[in-house]
Amino acid sequence: MDEDKLAPDEVARLWAKSFPKRHDDIKAKGLCMVFAQVVEILASKGNEEDEIVNVQEALKFYGIPREEFYQVEKETEDE
């Protein structure tokens, strides 16, 4: 894997660390929002290299729990 890319397990670790803190820590909230956007972008465009073609596959690939992802999506829309 390229050194400038985050491995899927690293994304999962960062999400798990940031998600519970997102209401009290602006950096954690921002990280969750960025990862949610990445999932949306990959799902909408597809990623031939990793064969990510929809949100569910992207979430599984990155180890992001579905319910948490949709919760962040909703919170982002509500702002």
Buried (B, 14 or more C-beta within 10 A) or exposed (E): EEEEEBEBEEBBEBBEEBBEBBEEEEEBBEBBBEBBEBBBEBBEEBBEEEEBBEBEBBBEBBBBEEEBBEBBBEBEEEE
